[in-house]
Amino acid sequence: MARGEFSARSQEKKRKKWKKKNPKEKIRSKRKQKKLKDILEGSPQARGIVLEKRGVTARQPNSGIRKCVRVQLIKNGKQLTALAPYDGAIKFIDEHDEVLIEGGGGRKKGAKGDLWGVKFKVIKVNNQSLEMLRKGKKEKVKR
């Protein structure tokens, strides 16, 4: 390795080469090149309109139908599938309701648990907390 007075260029070249091998640096460079796109466009939450309710089957070794909703985001028009968490939460979500979506809690912005491709969950319906609706502390507002 060159260590002389005028060796800065060669040292920068070597540093650049090794930097490309770092996994975090790979993600950062892909994001700069717009190859790795986040559907929420960097924000932690987004509002959307419910298009339909659907059941997603859990993958092996679990079994069961997880209650999910298909949502179209207001800010960019993209569609995604979001989980209606906890018991009986799907009853409070109807088609054409406005919902607030946040990340589902999986590692590296991925799916959580036994659901393929479901990376988001519903936290509010028509500006009412889904948890409060579920517990019966609030009533659903008609829009």
Secondary structure, DSSP 8 states (H G I E B T S, - for coil): ---STT-HHHHHHHHHHHHTT-HHHHHHHHHHTT-S--TTTT-SEEEEEEEEEEEEE--TT---EEEEEEEEETTT--EEEEE--STTGGGG--TT-EEEEEE---GGG---TT-SS--EEEEEETTEEHHHHHHTSS-----
